[in-house]
Amino acid sequence: MARQDSAAGGEAQEESDAPARRPFLLRLPPELLAELRSWANQDLRSLNGHIEFLLREAVRKRGGGSGS
């Protein structure tokens, strides 16, 4: 089922059964942010998606989380 999102210029967005994501402010030094942005671009990911990927990998390697 699609819904209208006026904040996104009226583009329809798909609702999913995935758990809701919550916004979270993260302060990073400019050098680290630039490095993460470059790495994300190399892996064809958004910066947010890449940070989420890295955090999930770190949790998985540590032996925690659900791995989803």
Residue frames as a rotation matrix with the C-alpha (Angstrom) as fourth column:
MET 1
0.586 0.811 0.000 0.00
0.811 -0.586 0.000 0.00
0.000 0.000 -1.000 0.00
ALA 2
-0.449 -0.744 0.495 1.49
0.745 -0.617 -0.252 3.36
0.494 0.256 0.831 -1.04
ARG 3
0.459 0.550 -0.698 1.08
0.807 -0.587 0.068 6.61
-0.372 -0.594 -0.713 0.84
GLN 4
0.537 -0.240 0.809 1.69
0.397 -0.774 -0.493 10.21
0.744 0.586 -0.320 -0.12
ASP 5
0.201 -0.557 -0.806 4.53
0.919 -0.177 0.351 11.96
-0.338 -0.812 0.476 1.66
SER 6
0.929 0.260 0.264 4.34
0.344 -0.870 -0.353 15.73
0.138 0.418 -0.898 1.22
ALA 7
0.633 -0.753 -0.182 7.83
-0.319 -0.467 0.825 16.20
-0.706 -0.464 -0.536 2.67
ALA 8
-0.298 -0.751 0.589 9.31
0.293 0.515 0.806 14.12
-0.908 0.413 0.067 -0.15
GLY 9
-0.786 -0.024 -0.618 7.81
-0.488 -0.591 0.642 16.22
-0.381 0.806 0.453 -2.93
GLY 10
0.167 0.979 -0.120 4.62
-0.907 0.105 -0.408 14.17
-0.387 0.177 0.905 -3.12
GLU 11
-0.421 -0.360 -0.832 6.39
-0.695 0.718 0.041 10.96
0.583 0.596 -0.553 -4.14
ALA 12
0.726 0.688 0.001 4.59
-0.566 0.597 0.569 7.79
0.391 -0.413 0.822 -3.14
GLN 13
-0.475 -0.853 0.217 6.49
-0.835 0.358 -0.418 5.65
0.279 -0.380 -0.882 -0.67
GLU 14
0.064 0.444 -0.894 5.91
-0.120 0.893 0.434 2.00
0.991 0.079 0.110 0.06
GLU 15
0.319 0.065 0.945 4.96
-0.947 -0.019 0.321 1.03
0.039 -0.998 0.056 3.58
SER 16
-0.193 -0.453 -0.870 6.74
-0.383 0.852 -0.358 -2.10
0.903 0.264 -0.338 4.73
ASP 17
0.835 0.446 -0.322 6.55
0.049 0.523 0.851 -4.65
0.548 -0.726 0.415 7.49
ALA 18
-0.134 -0.966 -0.221 10.10
0.566 0.109 -0.817 -3.76
0.813 -0.234 0.532 8.53
PRO 19
0.213 0.168 -0.962 10.55
0.954 -0.248 0.168 -2.33
-0.210 -0.954 -0.213 12.02
ALA 20
0.937 0.187 0.294 10.43
0.250 -0.948 -0.195 1.45
0.242 0.257 -0.936 12.16
ARG 21
-0.130 -0.991 0.011 13.75
0.849 -0.117 -0.516 3.24
0.513 -0.058 0.857 12.05
ARG 22
0.775 0.332 -0.537 14.37
0.594 -0.671 0.443 5.98
-0.213 -0.662 -0.718 14.56
PRO 23
0.593 -0.585 0.553 16.40
0.064 -0.650 -0.757 9.09
0.802 0.485 -0.348 13.81
PHE 24
0.726 -0.475 -0.497 19.57
0.625 0.154 0.765 9.45
-0.287 -0.866 0.409 15.83
LEU 25
0.892 -0.448 0.062 21.98
-0.396 -0.840 -0.372 12.37
0.219 0.307 -0.926 15.86
LEU 26
0.656 -0.755 -0.011 25.59
0.713 0.615 0.336 11.30
-0.247 -0.228 0.942 15.43
ARG 27
0.868 -0.440 -0.229 28.42
-0.455 -0.891 -0.013 13.80
-0.198 0.116 -0.973 15.74
LEU 28
0.654 -0.681 0.328 31.61
0.714 0.700 0.028 12.86
-0.249 0.216 0.944 13.88
PRO 29
-0.048 -0.747 -0.664 34.88
0.046 -0.665 0.745 14.63
-0.998 0.006 0.066 13.24
PRO 30
0.564 0.324 -0.760 34.94
-0.647 -0.399 -0.650 16.03
-0.514 0.858 -0.015 9.67
GLU 31
-0.405 -0.799 -0.444 37.87
-0.913 0.332 0.236 13.78
-0.041 0.501 -0.864 8.68
LEU 32
-0.810 0.163 0.563 36.03
-0.010 0.957 -0.291 10.62
-0.586 -0.241 -0.773 9.74
LEU 33
0.252 0.963 -0.092 32.83
-0.045 -0.083 -0.996 11.75
-0.967 0.255 0.023 8.05
ALA 34
0.304 -0.216 -0.928 34.72
-0.916 -0.333 -0.222 12.36
-0.261 0.918 -0.299 4.79
GLU 35
-0.768 -0.639 -0.042 36.37
-0.634 0.748 0.197 8.94
-0.094 0.178 -0.979 4.98
LEU 36
-0.527 0.657 0.539 33.03
0.182 0.707 -0.684 7.19
-0.830 -0.263 -0.492 5.66
ARG 37
0.453 0.707 -0.543 31.36
-0.376 -0.401 -0.835 9.11
-0.808 0.583 0.084 2.82
SER 38
-0.105 -0.602 -0.792 34.15
-0.993 0.025 0.113 8.08
-0.049 0.798 -0.600 0.41
TRP 39
-0.917 -0.233 0.324 33.94
-0.270 0.960 -0.075 4.45
-0.294 -0.156 -0.943 1.54
ALA 40
-0.102 0.966 0.237 30.14
0.088 0.246 -0.965 4.46
-0.991 -0.078 -0.110 1.15
ASN 41
0.442 0.238 -0.865 30.47
-0.750 -0.430 -0.502 5.84
-0.491 0.871 -0.012 -2.39
GLN 42
-0.551 -0.728 -0.408 32.98
-0.835 0.490 0.252 3.11
0.016 0.479 -0.878 -3.29
ASP 43
-0.930 0.235 0.283 30.53
0.142 0.939 -0.312 0.47
-0.339 -0.250 -0.907 -2.05
LEU 44
-0.732 0.663 0.158 27.58
-0.026 -0.259 0.966 2.16
0.681 0.703 0.206 -3.80
ARG 45
-0.115 0.678 -0.726 25.76
0.964 0.251 0.082 2.79
0.238 -0.691 -0.683 -0.52
SER 46
0.570 0.296 0.767 24.28
0.032 -0.940 0.339 5.89
0.821 -0.169 -0.545 1.04
LEU 47
-0.480 -0.753 0.450 26.27
-0.423 -0.252 -0.871 7.27
0.769 -0.608 -0.198 3.96
ASN 48
-0.009 0.565 0.825 23.47
-0.998 0.048 -0.044 6.32
-0.065 -0.824 0.564 6.36
GLY 49
0.882 0.376 -0.285 23.21
-0.422 0.898 -0.122 2.83
0.210 0.228 0.951 4.86
HIS 50
0.200 -0.901 -0.386 26.95
-0.011 0.392 -0.920 2.34
0.980 0.188 0.069 5.10
ILE 51
-0.533 -0.341 0.774 27.12
-0.727 -0.283 -0.625 3.41
0.432 -0.897 -0.097 8.75
GLU 52
0.418 0.757 0.503 24.24
-0.889 0.454 0.056 1.03
-0.186 -0.470 0.863 9.51
PHE 53
0.783 -0.193 -0.591 26.06
-0.169 0.849 -0.501 -1.77
0.598 0.493 0.632 7.64
LEU 54
-0.244 -0.969 0.030 29.27
-0.220 0.025 -0.975 -1.16
0.944 -0.245 -0.219 9.60
LEU 55
-0.362 0.177 0.915 27.44
-0.928 -0.155 -0.338 -1.12
0.083 -0.972 0.220 12.93
ARG 56
0.737 0.674 0.055 25.57
-0.675 0.738 0.010 -4.34
-0.034 -0.044 0.998 12.11
GLU 57
0.494 -0.651 -0.577 28.84
-0.038 0.647 -0.762 -6.04
0.869 0.398 0.295 11.11
ALA 58
-0.508 -0.705 0.495 30.50
-0.509 -0.218 -0.833 -4.91
0.695 -0.675 -0.248 14.35
VAL 59
0.031 0.606 0.795 27.59
-0.981 0.172 -0.093 -6.26
-0.193 -0.776 0.600 16.42
ARG 60
0.872 0.296 -0.391 27.59
-0.409 0.879 -0.246 -9.54
0.270 0.374 0.887 14.46
LYS 61
0.138 -0.919 -0.368 31.35
-0.074 0.361 -0.930 -10.01
0.988 0.155 -0.018 14.93
ARG 62
-0.546 -0.289 0.786 31.00
-0.743 -0.265 -0.614 -9.29
0.386 -0.920 -0.070 18.62
GLY 63
-0.892 0.215 -0.398 28.45
0.267 0.960 -0.080 -12.09
0.365 -0.177 -0.914 18.84
GLY 64
-0.634 0.705 -0.318 25.38
0.185 -0.261 -0.947 -10.02
-0.751 -0.659 0.035 19.61
GLY 65
-0.432 0.559 -0.707 22.26
-0.786 -0.619 -0.009 -8.93
-0.443 0.552 0.707 17.84
SER 66
0.361 0.721 0.592 19.81
-0.206 0.681 -0.703 -10.82
-0.910 0.131 0.394 15.69
GLY 67
-0.593 -0.708 0.383 21.87
0.255 0.285 0.924 -10.50
-0.763 0.646 0.011 12.48
SER 68
0.172 0.742 0.648 18.93
0.931 0.094 -0.354 -9.06
-0.323 0.664 -0.674 10.55
